[in-house]
Amino acid sequence: MGALALGSTIALVRPVYVLNKTTVHRSIAWDNQNAGIRADVAEGATEATYRPMNIGWLAEPFFTSSYERDWAAQCAARYYQVDRLRRP
């Protein structure tokens, strides 16, 4: 039983390390993008450029082909208080 637990733990080390590295990279990129969007809005922008940062199966703006059906983009636009998000 102990060997199984040890083997299972060892098998998870690499995937968890990769996921952690990916998540940290995405969070830094998101913080930078967030600061840029907020600066644009503070200067009076009514549209914001948003670059999707996919991780796993989470929905990101522009995950559909139609902006009108893209609830994630519309939600993010409301969050940032802009009329619309646009692709870079």
Rosetta blueprint (number, residue, H / E / L):
1 M L
2 G H
3 A H
4 L H
5 A H
6 L H
7 G H
8 S H
9 T H
10 I H
11 A H
12 L H
13 V H
14 R H
15 P H
16 V H
17 Y H
18 V H
19 L H
20 N H
21 K H
22 T H
23 T H
24 V H
25 H H
26 R H
27 S H
28 I H
29 A H
30 W H
31 D H
32 N H
33 Q H
34 N H
35 A H
36 G H
37 I H
38 R H
39 A H
40 D H
41 V H
42 A H
43 E L
44 G L
45 A L
46 T L
47 E E
48 A E
49 T E
50 Y L
51 R L
52 P L
53 M L
54 N L
55 I L
56 G L
57 W L
58 L L
59 A L
60 E L
61 P L
62 F L
63 F L
64 T L
65 S L
66 S L
67 Y H
68 E H
69 R H
70 D L
71 W H
72 A H
73 A H
74 Q H
75 C H
76 A H
77 A H
78 R H
79 Y H
80 Y H
81 Q L
82 V L
83 D L
84 R E
85 L E
86 R E
87 R L
88 P L
